[in-house]
Amino acid sequence: MNNRHRILCLALCLLSIVLCVLKLLHIIRWSWWWVTAPLWGGGALLIIGLLLLLIGLAFAARDGKPI
């Protein structure tokens, strides 16, 4: 893992901790889904992107277009 990935991971972890503390202190009234979004958001975007790619490939194959 290079420095860029470490910095990104550290930033997301710190953001998650800060949001959890703010939620527990009742400073923010967000849903826990949004508070924990820095932890699972990247994976969710990856899955959505892959699903859109598969749907696009399925439509291209159905229409007989070369991929």
SULCORUR-V208007 format. One record per backbone hydrogen bond with DSSP energy under -0.5 kcal/mol. NH is the residue of the N-H (numbers start at 1). CO is the residue of the C=O. Records with the same first field share a line. If there is no record, write none. Layout:
NH=CO + CO
This chain:
6=2
7=3
8=4
9=5
10=6
11=7
12=8
13=9
14=10
15=11
16=12
17=13
18=14
19=15
20=16
21=17
22=18
23=19
24=20
25=21
26=23
27=22
28=22
34=31
35=31
36=32
37=34
39=36
40=36
41=37
44=40
45=41
46=42
47=43
48=44
49=45
50=46
51=47
52=48
53=49
54=50
55=51
56=52
57=53
58=54
59=55
60=56
61=57
62=58
63=59
64=61
65=60
